[in-house]
Structures are given as C-alpha cells and as structure tokens.
C-alpha cells in the first residue's frame, strides 16, 4: 500500500471545502489560494488547483473578476457566490459529521 498516495487523496478530498471556506472570508487569486493552502500544509500545485477552480466556477459556486496588478499581468480574483455559500454550509456540516464518525471509530478501536 502506498501511504503517500492515500494521504494525498485524503487532502484532495477536502480541498473544495478549504477553498470555499477561504473565499468566504475574502476574494483571492490562484497564487494566494495556493499560498494559504501551503500554510495549512495542504500542499497543492497549479495543475491541481486550476481544474478545481474551473469545476467550482462551472458549478456556479464561484465567480471571478479580472483586476489589474501593479506587479505583472491582470489577476483573476475568485469570489464565493450565493450558491457557493450554501454549498459551503452543507460541506461544513458533512465534514463535521464525518469527523465525528471517524473520531468515534478510532476511539472505539483504541478502547479495545
């Protein structure tokens, strides 16, 4: 079994939740999103992030706007839509239930 692959899949599974949650606080462009995820030790590369952002945008959860940059080309800033905010609430509830279930399962096994 490849544990590194399993850990990577676990991280990928929660990226949507993390991105939507991040964009609830403020709009951001891709490099900011990557930097924030790296700070949280959710290492992600552009090749993973851009398709995910596109999927979220196509699903109506994100919108974007272009802004001029003082240090280069214009930047695409992503923002959470109303539908995205609703999806975030639902994902957070699901995450909390999943987290509780996993913790309970681990605790029960450790008590034996």
N, C-alpha and C positions, 0 to 999 in steps of 0.2 A: 504494500500500500504506500502510495506517495503522499506523505503527510503535508508537504508543502503545497501540493495541488489541492488537497482538501481545505487547508487554511485559506488559500486564495479564493476558492469557491465560496467559502463562508463570508469572506469580505465582500466579494462581488454581490452576494445575496442581499446585503444591507446598504449598498451604495445608493440606490434610489431614495431610500428613507433618509440617509445622511444628506444627500444633495438637496432634496426638497426641504428638509429641516433648515439647512444652511441658508437657502434662498428665502425662507420665511422671514429671517432677520434683515436681510438686505440683498439687493441685486448684486450680481458678481459676473465676471467674465471667466473663461475657462481656466486661465492660469491661476487666478485667485482660488477657484474651486479646488484645483489640484493642490495648491499650497496648503489650504485648510485641511484637506483630507490627509496630506502627509503629516501635518502637525498631530493629527489624531491617530497616526500610524496606520492609516488606511491607504497604503501606497497604491496609487493609480497612475496610469500613463495616458497620454493623449489618445492613443489608439483604443483605449477602453472608454474614456470619458466622452469623446465626441459622438460616437454612436448612441450612447446612453442619453446624452442631452438631446440628440435628434429624436430619439424614440419618445422621450418625455414631451418634447415640443409637439411632435406629430399627434400625440395622445391628448393634447390640449392642456397638459399640466404646467407647461412653461410657455412663456412668450419671450421675445428678445427685442432689443433695440440696438442700433449702432451708435457709438459715441466716439468722437474724435479723441485721440490720445496725444498728449504732449511729447511722448517718447516713442513714437512709431505710428504704425497704421491704425485706423479706427478699430475699436474693440466691440465685440458683440457681448452685450450685457444681458444675462438671463434673469427673468423675474418669474415669480410664482403667480399663477393665475388663480382665479376663484376655484376652479375645478381642482387645481393643484393643491390648494389649501385644504379642500375637502378630502382629497386623496391622502394628504399628509396626516390628517387626523385619524383616518382609517388605518393607515400603515402603522402609526404610533400605537394604536390600540392593539393591533395584531402583534406588533413587536413585544409589547408588554405581556400579552398572553403567552406568546412563545417563550419569552424569557422566564416567566414564572413556571411554565411547564418543564422547561429544560432544567432549571434550578431544582425543582421538586424531584424530578427524575434522578438527578445527580445526588441530591441529598438522601433520597431513599436508598440508593445503591450504597452510598458511603456509610449509612447507618447499619448495614447488614454485616 
